[in-house]
Amino acid sequence: MSTPPVPQPDDKDWTWAIREPCPDCGFDPRGVRPADVPDLARRYTATVAAAARRPGANARLTPATWSALEYACHVRDVCELFDQRLHRMLDEDDPLFANWDQDETALEQRYWEQDPHEVARRLDANAERIASSFADVRADQWDRPGRRSNGSVFTVDTFARYFLHDLAHHAWDVRERASRQ
């Protein structure tokens, strides 16, 4: 595949997903307990990794929609980035996170050209690392704060819900994609 079209910037404020159910993927953050985070992270990422391993994972159904491979690359990178940010929240007082442009990263790293099995392997490893990191969060750490560059304030608890919604949404994306093939 040649270089895909540059997507329209996603300027939507997704922080609503820490308070209310997603009308698309159905993720409901209100019922998530801290003890649920590791297993949910593993479950959602396993769905995306499995999609990356399927034949044709690099094919886009439409020019503007990521392939299963591209979703897997994104989720792999989300797990790594969120693990770094989680550790900053646990180790620093109210860290400020630099902006991360997911679409720019996808283009720079040429997600569509990556090896699906290597992506799935790294996704599994990154998912296990962050699941373990969340499993190690002590009860007195779930209220520790961190901030995004746009001013959104998270606690470790709301950060976990935001993270899980991202994973759940992309697991839904690859399941929806598979049902349309």
WOPEWO-V91491 format. One record per residue. RES is the residue in one letter. NEAR is the number of other ideal C-beta (glycine too) atoms within 8 Angstrom. Layout:
# WOPEWO-V91491
RES,NEAR / RES,NEAR
This chain:
# WOPEWO-V91491
M,7 / S,3 / T,4 / P,9 / P,5 / V,5 / P,7 / Q,3 / P,6 / D,7 / D,4 / K,4 / D,7 / W,8 / T,8 / W,7 / A,13 / I,10 / R,7 / E,8 / P,8 / C,12 / P,3 / D,6 / C,10 / G,8 / F,12 / D,9 / P,13 / R,7 / G,5 / V,11 / R,5 / P,10 / A,5 / D,8 / V,13 / P,11 / D,8 / L,12 / A,16 / R,11 / R,9 / Y,13 / T,16 / A,10 / T,11 / V,17 / A,13 / A,9 / A,15 / A,16 / R,9 / R,9 / P,3 / G,6 / A,13 / N,10 / A,7 / R,11 / L,8 / T,5 / P,6 / A,5 / T,8 / W,10 / S,13 / A,15 / L,14 / E,13 / Y,16 / A,18 / C,13 / H,14 / V,15 / R,12 / D,11 / V,12 / C,15 / E,11 / L,9 / F,11 / D,12 / Q,8 / R,12 / L,14 / H,9 / R,11 / M,14 / L,9 / D,5 / E,6 / D,3 / D,7 / P,10 / L,8 / F,11 / A,5 / N,7 / W,7 / D,7 / Q,10 / D,10 / E,7 / T,11 / A,12 / L,11 / E,6 / Q,9 / R,8 / Y,12 / W,11 / E,5 / Q,11 / D,5 / P,12 / H,8 / E,8 / V,14 / A,13 / R,8 / R,9 / L,16 / D,11 / A,8 / N,13 / A,15 / E,9 / R,11 / I,15 / A,13 / S,9 / S,11 / F,13 / A,8 / D,6 / V,11 / R,5 / A,5 / D,5 / Q,9 / W,10 / D,8 / R,9 / P,9 / G,16 / R,12 / R,10 / S,8 / N,6 / G,6 / S,8 / V,7 / F,13 / T,11 / V,15 / D,9 / T,9 / F,14 / A,12 / R,12 / Y,13 / F,12 / L,15 / H,15 / D,11 / L,15 / A,14 / H,13 / H,13 / A,14 / W,12 / D,11 / V,14 / R,10 / E,8 / R,14 / A,10 / S,6 / R,6 / Q,6
